[in-house]
Amino acid sequence: MDTAPASKVAPRRRILVGTVLTTALAAAAGAGYWWYERGLPSQASAADCRLAQRVSAEAHEVASGSSRDAEDWARETATVRRSRMRDGYLGFRVAQYESWAVLTAQDPRLTPSAEDVRRLQDKARRHCRRSGVDVSMPTLGS
């Protein structure tokens, strides 16, 4: 038989229910934040983003040069990018721009549209949002 007065049982129940609800709310908020972060692109380091910027500046220059020089540059740059860049998703975007630069040097008719370059730049910038580095990928060609 319960000897506790009814007035003491009710506050304990409210505290227990409040604790359970608070815990459930905190877990839901944590899960929501995890889901939000999961949908964002990977965030590259500042060093990766600086390397991406350097490569894109070089690619812009290489695109207007000879195809042999562009191919040599691409081989060297790919080796550096693969060995130093930790964020593979950003590296993929940079590699795409590298290949476009080589194709442009080989045949100007293969130059990607300004819209394609802008879309690629936007994707690369999303990976560098938190790094403080603004990656720019200029339009290739003349």
N, C-alpha and C positions, 0 to 999 in steps of 0.2 A: 504494500500500500504506500502511495506517495504521500509523504508528510509535508512536502514543501508547499507553501501557500501559492495560490494561483498567480498572485502578483509577481512572484519571483521567477516563475517558469516562462511567462510571456516575454520579458526582456531577453532572457537567454536564447529563446527561439528567434527573436528578431535579430540578435547579434549573429547567430548561426546562419540564418537566411541571408542577412546582409553580407556576411563574409563569403558565402558561396556565390552570391550574385556578383560581388566585386571581383572575385577570382575568375568567374566565367567571363565577365566583361573584359578584364585584362587579357585573358587568353584569346578572346575574339579580336581585340585590338592588335595583339601581337601577330595573330594569323593574318589579319588584313594587311598589316604592314609588310609581312613576309611575301604575301601574294603580290602586292604592289611592287616591291623591289625585284621580285622574280621576273616580272614583265619588263623591267628596264634593261637596256643594253648594258653589257659589261662596262665597268669604269676603269679605263686605262690609267696608268701612272703618268705623272708629268713627264718623266723621261721618255716613255713610249710616245706620248703626244708630241714632244719636241722632235723625236726621231721621225715621226710621221710628217711633221711640218717640213723638216729638212729634206726628206725624200720627195715630197710633193713639189717643193721649190726646184729641186734638181730635175725632176721629171718634166716640169714645164719648160726648162731650158733644153733638155735633151730632145724633146719632141720636135724642135725646130732644127735639129742637127742631122747628121748622117745616120743611116740605119745601122751601120756597123758600130759606130760609137754608142748608139742607143742600146744595142744588144749587149755590148761589153759592160756598159753602165748597169744595165738591168741585172746581169749575172752578179756583179760585185755588190750591188745594193740588196739583192735578194739574200745573199749570204749574210750581210750585216743585219738586215731586218730579222732574219730567222734566228740569229744568234743573240741579238740584244732585246728584241721586242717581246715582252712577256704576254701581252694581250693578243691572243690569236685572232680575235674578232676584228680588232682594229687593224692588225696585220693583213687580214684578208682584204679589207677596204683599200689599204695602201698598195697591196700587190695588184689589185685591179687597176688602180690609177697608173702604176708602173707599166703594166702591160698596154694600157691605152697610149701611153707616151711612146712606147716602142712601135706600136702599130701606126701611130701618127707619123713617126719619123720614117717608117718603111713606105707608107703610102698615105698621103694627106687625105685621100678619099675615105680612109677608114677612121678618120677623126670622130670621136663621139660627139654627140650634140651637147650644147651648153646645158641643156636641161638634164641630160644624163650625168654630166659632171657635177652639176648642182645637187642632184639627188645623192650621189656618192659622197660628196662633201658633207651634206647634212647627216648622213649615216655615220661618217667618221667623227663629226663634231659631237654626236650624241655619246660616243664612247669617251670623249675628252671633256665632257661637261664639268666634272668636278675637279679636273686637274689644273684649271686656270690657263690652259693653253688653247688658243683658238686656231684650229687647223684649217688652212685654206687650200683649196685645190683649184687653181685657176683653169679657165677653159684652155684646152689644148689646141694647137694649130697656129695659124697666122694671127 
